[in-house]
Every structure is written in structure tokens, then in C-alpha cells.
Amino acid sequence: MANPPEPPSVDPTAAGAIPLPPDLDSDSVEELIVLLREPQYRNVALFLLAKKREEQLGDLALLLWNSTSTIYILLMEIIASFKLITSSMLTIQNSTRVCHSLVLLQCVASHPETRMPFIHAKIPLYLYPLLNTTTIETPFELLRVGSLAVIGGLLKVDDPKVVHFLLETGIFPMVLRCMELGCVQSKSVAALIVSKILLQEEGLKYCCDFAERVYTVVWVLGGVINCINLAEEPSLKLLNLVMNCYLRLSEMPRACDALRDRFPARLRDPTFIRVINEGDPITAMYLQHLLYNLKNLSTF
């Protein structure tokens, strides 16, 4: 799984910001983690550690998880944003600081040695208020993308236990809402999460157990199709993910009624199909397979 897009960073080490301690080795992850315990330096430490995450340091997740109070501090940063969200006082600066914490949690969620302890501690539940917002302004969108990225990190490896936890704790409706409300970035990460859930038998069964649920999923996927701009590369990648979801759903007979009733007209439009065939052979293959799976529907 490719890493979801990172939120933009605001550099708190720029001129006018609180300077780092003079004896700090800013290249030392261990020293930066210790610096998190100092409230006056925490924002700087979060920023620098998030930059370390971008360098793909293999032991960062283990250091974060096993160091004293670090996960607690990251969670307190997230919890502090709840009041700002409910009062609509969230700013870009507030949101970016929380996003640095989310980047570090994504690192822990993605690591094979910390993924299951992360789940057993039920840490993803702290992200649900950030996913459950309906405001589309940029500060809220940054938190949405960052929180989805953490969930995407958990699903980096196909693991039925991870999918079971996410379904059991009610993540699915929130991810669908992100596909409806978010920008291309959050729609893409949300679609990636849905496709990973559908790959697991429990996830596919969950979506198709009730007619209302499968109709909702197909409706949301169709809405994404209708807002895709084929001239933009991010939208093409999003289309690929949505087609993957459609294709997986078409393997379940009970989902076919919903696919038939709410199949997007764009996916039968010759011009739209021609652009797909010319620009993205993988997505074109998905569409061909989907139409093949549905061809036995007499009214399709």
C-alpha cells in the first residue's frame, strides 16, 4: 500500500519561534522524543519527529511505542483538538500541530511489531471524533486526511484481525462519510480503506449483509465516480480505487441488485470509457471485469 499523502507542515523552528535547547542534538530521535515531555518545546519536537518519519527511519515506531509517556503525549495532543472542533475554532496552526502527532501515530500503526499492540490499546478510537466531522474547511480536512492515514497504516498488511477490530468499532460509516465530504486526498485514502476492508471476507460480508448497507456503499461509490475529473492524475488514482471496490462487490450476488439499480451512468458513457481505456489500462481492465460480472443481470 502506498503511503497516504502527508498534510502540509508549518515549521515551528522558523524565525520568531521558540528556539531549541542549545545542547539538543536535533538529529537524535531519542533526544527529540524526550523533548516531547517539555510543553514549551513540544510543538518543535513534534515537527522534527514528523520530519524523521518522512525519512522512513525503521526504528522510529519502536522508539515511540516503547519510550515513557510518548503515546500518551500524542493522544493528549489529539484530545486537545476535540474542543476546538466542536467550537469551530480550529485553525491551520492547530490542525497542523495535531497532524504531526497523527503522522507519528501512523508510523506506529504501520509497523509490524507495534500494529497489534496499537489496536489492543484501542488507540484508533481516539481518531473517530476527527473522522466524524462534517465541516469541509481546510483545517478540518487536514485532520480528516491525517486520521484516515493512520487507519490506512493499520491496513498496510492484509490482516483479518485488523479489519475485525475496525468493523466492530464502527469505523465503516465514518470512512464512507469521508468519501462523500472530503477533497480528492481524503476521498482517495477513504476509498483505499474501503477496498482493503472489502478484500477480507468479513468486510465483504459486513457490507452485503443488509440491503440498506450495500445500497449506501454503492451510492457513495457512485457519487465519487460522478465528481471525478479524468484530466487530473489524483482523480485517476481515485477512480482506480473505486473501481476496485465495485469489482469486489460484484463478486457477491446479493450486491448485484444495488450495483444494477445505482450503476453510474458515466461508467456506460462511451466518451468516459474511451478516456479510461486510453489513459489507465488497469482501471479499464477493472471496468471490463465488472461489466462481465454483471452481464447476467437481465435488466442491466
C-alpha positions in Angstrom: 0.0 0.0 0.0 1.4 3.4 -0.9 1.7 5.9 1.9 -1.3 8.3 2.0 -0.5 12.0 1.3 1.1 13.9 4.3 -0.6 17.1 5.4 1.5 20.3 4.9 3.8 21.3 7.7 4.2 24.6 9.4 7.8 24.9 10.6 7.8 26.0 14.2 11.6 26.3 14.1 11.3 29.3 11.8 12.4 32.8 12.8 10.4 34.1 15.8 9.5 30.7 17.1 10.7 29.2 20.4 14.4 28.2 19.9 15.6 24.6 20.5 17.6 23.9 23.7 21.2 24.8 22.9 22.5 21.3 23.9 20.0 19.4 21.8 21.1 17.1 19.0 18.2 17.6 16.6 19.4 14.6 14.6 18.9 12.3 17.6 15.4 10.7 17.6 15.9 9.7 21.2 16.5 13.3 22.3 13.6 14.6 20.4 11.3 12.1 22.0 12.5 13.1 25.4 11.9 16.8 24.4 8.2 16.0 23.9 7.9 15.9 27.7 8.7 19.6 27.8 5.4 21.6 26.9 7.3 24.6 25.7 9.3 22.6 23.2 6.6 20.1 22.3 5.4 21.7 19.1 9.0 21.9 17.7 9.7 18.3 18.8 6.5 17.1 17.0 7.5 18.9 13.8 11.0 17.5 13.8 9.9 13.9 14.6 7.3 14.1 11.9 10.1 15.0 9.5 12.0 12.0 10.7 9.0 9.9 9.8 9.4 11.1 6.2 12.9 9.8 6.3 11.5 6.3 6.8 13.5 5.5 9.9 12.8 1.9 10.6 13.1 2.0 14.4 11.1 5.2 14.9 7.9 3.3 15.6 9.5 1.1 18.2 11.1 4.1 19.9 7.8 6.0 20.0 5.9 3.0 21.4 8.4 1.9 24.0 9.5 5.3 25.4 8.0 6.6 28.5 4.7 8.7 28.1 5.2 9.3 24.4 2.0 7.7 23.1 0.1 9.4 26.0 1.5 12.8 24.9 0.5 12.2 21.3 -3.0 11.2 22.4 -3.3 14.3 24.6 -2.5 16.5 21.5 -5.3 14.8 19.7 -7.8 15.1 22.6 -6.9 18.8 22.9 -8.3 19.3 19.4 -11.8 18.0 20.3 -12.9 21.2 22.0 -11.6 23.2 19.0 -13.6 21.0 16.6 -16.9 21.3 18.5 -16.5 25.1 18.9 -15.5 25.6 15.2 -12.3 27.4 16.5 -9.9 25.1 14.7 -7.1 27.0 12.8 -4.5 25.8 10.3 -1.8 26.1 13.0 -3.8 24.0 15.5 -4.7 21.4 12.8 -1.1 21.1 11.6 0.2 20.5 15.1 -2.3 17.7 15.6 -1.3 16.3 12.1 2.3 16.0 13.3 1.0 13.7 16.1 -1.1 11.8 13.6 1.9 11.2 11.3 3.8 9.7 14.3 0.8 7.5 15.2 0.6 6.4 11.6 4.3 5.3 11.9 3.4 3.2 14.9 0.2 1.8 13.2 2.2 0.7 10.2 5.0 -1.1 11.9 4.6 -4.9 12.1 5.8 -5.1 15.8 3.6 -2.3 17.1 0.4 -2.7 14.9 -1.4 -5.2 17.1 -0.4 -3.6 20.5 -1.7 -0.3 18.9 -5.0 -2.0 18.3 -5.2 -3.8 21.6 -4.8 -0.4 23.3 -7.8 0.8 21.2 -5.8 3.9 20.2 -7.8 4.2 16.8 -10.9 5.1 18.9 -9.3 8.5 19.7 -9.3 9.3 16.0 -13.0 8.8 15.5 -14.1 12.3 16.5 -11.7 13.7 13.9 -13.3 11.4 11.2 -16.8 12.2 12.3 -16.7 15.9 11.4 -18.8 17.2 8.6 -17.0 20.6 8.1 -15.2 20.9 4.8 -12.9 23.8 5.6 -9.1 23.1 5.3 -8.2 22.7 9.0 -10.8 20.0 9.4 -9.8 18.4 6.1 -6.2 18.1 7.3 -7.3 16.3 10.4 -9.5 14.0 8.2 -6.7 13.1 5.9 -4.3 12.6 8.8 -6.7 10.4 10.7 -7.5 8.3 7.6 -3.8 7.9 7.1 -3.4 6.2 10.5 -6.3 3.8 9.7 -4.6 3.2 6.3 -1.4 2.4 8.1 -3.2 -0.3 10.1 -4.4 -1.9 6.8 -1.0 -1.8 5.2 -0.8 -5.6 5.5 -4.0 -7.6 4.9 -4.9 -8.9 8.4 -8.4 -10.1 9.2 -7.9 -9.2 12.9 -7.4 -5.5 12.0 -10.5 -5.5 9.8 -12.5 -7.2 12.5 -11.5 -4.5 15.0 -12.3 -1.6 12.7 -15.7 -3.1 11.8 -16.5 -3.9 15.4 -15.7 -0.3 16.5 -17.9 1.3 13.8 -15.3 2.8 11.5 -17.0 2.0 8.2 -19.8 4.7 8.2 -17.2 7.3 9.1 -15.0 6.3 6.2 -17.9 6.4 3.8 -18.8 9.9 5.0 -15.2 11.0 4.3 -15.6 9.7 0.8 -18.7 11.9 0.4 -17.5 15.1 2.0 -13.7 15.2 1.6 -11.3 16.5 -1.0 -9.6 14.2 -3.5 -7.0 13.3 -0.9 -9.4 12.2 1.8 -11.6 10.5 -0.8 -8.6 8.6 -2.0 -7.4 7.4 1.4 -11.0 6.5 2.4 -11.5 4.6 -0.8 -8.3 2.7 -0.2 -9.5 1.8 3.3 -12.9 0.6 1.9 -11.1 -1.5 -0.7 -8.8 -3.1 1.9 -11.8 -3.9 4.1 -13.7 -5.4 1.2 -10.8 -7.7 0.4 -11.4 -9.5 3.7 -14.3 -11.9 3.7 -15.6 -10.4 6.9 -15.5 -6.9 5.4 -17.4 -8.1 2.2 -20.0 -9.9 4.3 -20.4 -6.8 6.5 -21.2 -4.6 3.5 -23.6 -7.1 1.9 -25.4 -8.5 5.0 -28.1 -5.8 4.8 -29.7 -4.3 1.7 -29.6 -0.8 3.1 -25.9 -1.0 3.9 -24.9 -2.3 0.4 -27.1 0.3 -1.3 -25.4 3.0 0.8 -21.9 1.8 -0.2 -22.8 1.7 -3.9 -24.5 5.1 -3.6 -21.3 6.6 -2.1 -19.1 5.0 -4.7 -21.4 6.3 -7.5 -21.2 9.8 -6.1 -17.4 9.6 -6.2 -17.5 8.5 -9.8 -19.7 11.5 -10.7 -17.2 14.0 -9.3 -14.0 12.6 -10.8 -12.1 14.7 -13.3 -10.2 12.5 -15.7 -7.8 15.3 -16.5 -6.3 15.1 -13.1 -3.9 12.4 -12.0 -5.1 12.2 -8.4 -8.6 11.7 -9.7 -7.5 8.9 -11.9 -5.9 7.1 -9.0 -9.2 7.6 -7.1 -11.1 6.1 -10.0 -8.9 3.1 -9.8 -9.6 2.6 -6.1 -13.4 3.0 -6.6 -13.4 0.5 -9.5 -11.6 -2.0 -7.3 -14.4 -1.6 -4.7 -17.0 -2.1 -7.4 -15.3 -5.2 -8.7 -15.1 -6.8 -5.3 -18.8 -6.1 -4.5 -19.8 -7.6 -7.8 -18.5 -11.0 -6.6 -21.4 -11.1 -4.1 -24.8 -11.9 -5.7 -26.7 -10.0 -3.1 -24.8 -6.8 -4.0 -25.8 -7.1 -7.7 -29.2 -5.6 -7.3 -27.7 -2.5 -5.8 -25.0 -2.3 -8.5 -27.7 -2.6 -11.2 -30.0 0.0 -9.6 -27.3 2.5 -8.8 -24.7 1.9 -11.5 -23.3 5.3 -12.5 -24.3 6.4 -16.0 -20.7 7.7 -16.5 -19.4 4.1 -16.5 -21.6 3.4 -19.5 -20.8 6.6 -21.3 -18.6 5.8 -24.4 -16.6 9.0 -24.1 -15.8 8.4 -20.4 -14.9 4.7 -21.2 -12.7 5.8 -24.1 -10.7 8.2 -21.9 -10.2 5.4 -19.3 -9.1 2.9 -22.0 -6.6 5.4 -23.3 -5.2 6.7 -20.0 -5.3 3.9 -17.5 -5.3 0.2 -18.7 -5.6 -1.2 -15.2 -8.8 0.8 -14.4 -10.0 -0.2 -17.9 -9.4 -3.8 -17.0 -11.3 -3.4 -13.7 -14.3 -1.9 -15.6 -14.3 -4.8 -18.1 -14.3 -7.3 -15.4 -17.1 -5.5 -13.5 -19.3 -5.4 -16.6 -18.5 -9.1 -17.2 -19.6 -9.9 -13.6 -22.8 -8.0 -14.1 -23.7 -9.2 -17.6 -26.1 -11.9 -16.4 -28.4 -9.3 -14.9 -31.2 -9.2 -17.4 -32.1 -5.5 -16.8 -28.5 -4.2 -16.7 
